[in-house]
Amino acid sequence: MNSEPKSRYTFSGHETFQCKMLWLKKGYDFVRTNKNFNLPDAVIDLGVGKNMVSAIRYWLKAFGLFTNDNLTEIAHYIFDKDHNTEDLTTLWLLHYLLVNTNHASLYNLTFLEFQKERKEFSVEQLQKFIKRKCIDIGNSNENTVKKDIGVLLKNYVMPVEGMPFDDYSTLLLEINLIRAKTEDKVYIFNDLGKRAVTPEILLYAIIDQKGQDKTVSFDVLQKISLIFCMPMLELIETIQYLEKIYKGTIVYTDNAGIKQVQFLKELDKFEVLNHYYDRI
C-alpha cells in the first residue's frame, strides 16, 4: 500500500471538521448497508448535518477505508476487531493509514517531509512549506491550506482548558503525536508518544511498505520512523524485539553502516495484526 508521489495535492473535503470519534464507524455501517452519501436520506441515516455527511465520507477515504465507492479490506478488518475504534493500537493503525493513503495530502507532507526540516513549528512555517511544495504544480490556495492545517492540528493537539467539549471528541487526540509547546502557538512533533506504539503496528507498516520485496531499506525504515514520530534508535530496538518474536522470519542487519530488515519467509500483515488483537 505504498503511497505514490502526487501530481496534485488535495487540501479540502472535510468541510473544516476534524474526524470525530465514531464517525468512521458510522460511515462504515452506513456504506455496509448499501446506503448512499449523495442521497437526501443520508442526513437522517447518519444523524448529522449535510456538511458533516460530506466530512464523514471524506475521512473514510482519507483513512483508506473507502475507495471507488467500496469499503476496503482494512476497513472490514478494523471494525471486525475493534467495533468502535476504542483501542489505542487501532488509533495508531488509523494514523498510519491516514499518512500513507495520501488522500489528505497535508498529513503525508507534514509527517514525512516537513518533519525532516523541523521538529518545532508554527502554523505560518508549515503554511510556507506547503506553499513551496505546491509552486511547481500550481494548486496552492493559501486560505484552503490554512484551514486544512487548522483541522490537522485539531486532529492531533489536545485542546487547551476551556475549549468546547466537542473539541475533545476527536478521534486521534489520544495518540498525542503533536503537542502545543507554549502559549505562543508553537507546536512540537511529540516523540514521547512513541512508547505507546504496539510493535505489531510497526511490523504491519514495514510489511505494507515493502510490498513484494524481501529486503526493507533504511529509507523505508526512516519513513516509518517519521510516520510514528519515533527516533530511529527506538524503531530499531523494536525491530530487534520483533526479530525474537518472529525468529527465522525477519532479520535486522547493520553491515558496514547499512541498516536493513530482511524477510526470510513471507509474513501476512493481517496475521501480524491478529497477533495483537487476538490477545486483547
Secondary structure, DSSP 8 states (H G I E B T S, - for coil): ------SS-----STT---BTTHHHHHHHHHHTT--TTSTTHHHHHTS-HHHHHHHHHHHHHTTSEETTEE-HHHHHHHHHSTT--SHHHHHHHHHHHHHH-SSHHHHHIIIIIHHH-SEE-HHHHHHHHHHHHTTTT---HHHHHHHHHHHHHHHS---TTS-GGGG-BTTGGG--EEE-STT--EEE-GGGGGG--HHHHHHHHHHHHTT-SEE-HHHHHHHHHHTT--HHHHHHHHHHHHHHTTTTEEEEEETTEEEEEESS---HHHHHHHHHTT-
